[in-house]
Amino acid sequence: MTSPTRRVHQLKVTLRGSTPPIWRRVVVDGGQTLSHLHAVIQAAFGWWDAHLHDFDIDDVRYGIPDEDDWTPVKDERRVSIDQAIGNGDHKIRYTYDFGDNWDHNIVVEKTTSASDVATVPDCIGGRRACPPEDCGGLWGYRELLDILADPSHPEHDERLEWTGGPIDAEAFDPTEFAENLRLQESIGNQALSNLLGYDEPT
């Protein structure tokens, strides 16, 4: 639940380079941390949160700091969404899986009072299916779709088994957001388990 005094941001998150675009529209409590925003994006797209990630906001990097980082990283668990993107226009990028390199562009579409929004966080729109994890980025995803569409391809049966069945690239079901949250909670993912709570940034 959110306090009526808090702000809610409506964000459009688009997988960079996807044609036609793969995107999700989410609403998030501005008082929550960037770590929570990461969890919301994971649930909205259907990612598994199995790889590293970071945010780049106006050329400042946010994530989970590690002593092996080559560049400075601000701790996303200690910065609220309001603090990072609450005022003015910002250049916002979210990257998931530094191998497949899934880059997402984030646009703040509007900001409103928490009392004006029925459910926070939520996914209220989107188009097209999220690519499977570990498929090799957008290039690998396009190749995968081509192979699955060609039963005569020598790798067709192997790839079909790997994906667990055909992929409907045009499919999008907003109810999967809540289902993804419940699934993550059931397997003990702490970031998603705390989505409906609130971490006070310090």
Number of C-alpha atoms within 10 A of each C-alpha: 13 23 11 12 10 15 22 27 25 21 20 21 24 22 22 18 14 15 9 9 13 22 24 23 23 24 26 26 31 25 24 28 26 26 24 27 25 22 23 24 21 20 24 29 26 19 18 13 19 11 13 13 18 24 25 16 16 13 11 14 19 23 22 16 16 11 7 6 9 7 10 13 18 16 17 23 20 19 21 23 23 18 15 18 19 17 10 6 10 15 14 19 21 25 19 21 18 13 11 17 16 19 23 22 18 22 18 21 12 11 17 15 16 22 14 10 18 10 15 17 24 21 26 17 16 21 18 17 17 21 23 17 18 14 16 17 19 19 12 15 19 15 14 21 17 13 19 20 14 12 12 10 12 10 13 18 15 13 16 17 10 11 14 9 11 12 17 11 14 11 11 18 13 17 13 15 22 15 14 20 20 15 15 20 16 11 9 11 14 11 17 25 18 13 23 14 12 14 17 12 15 7
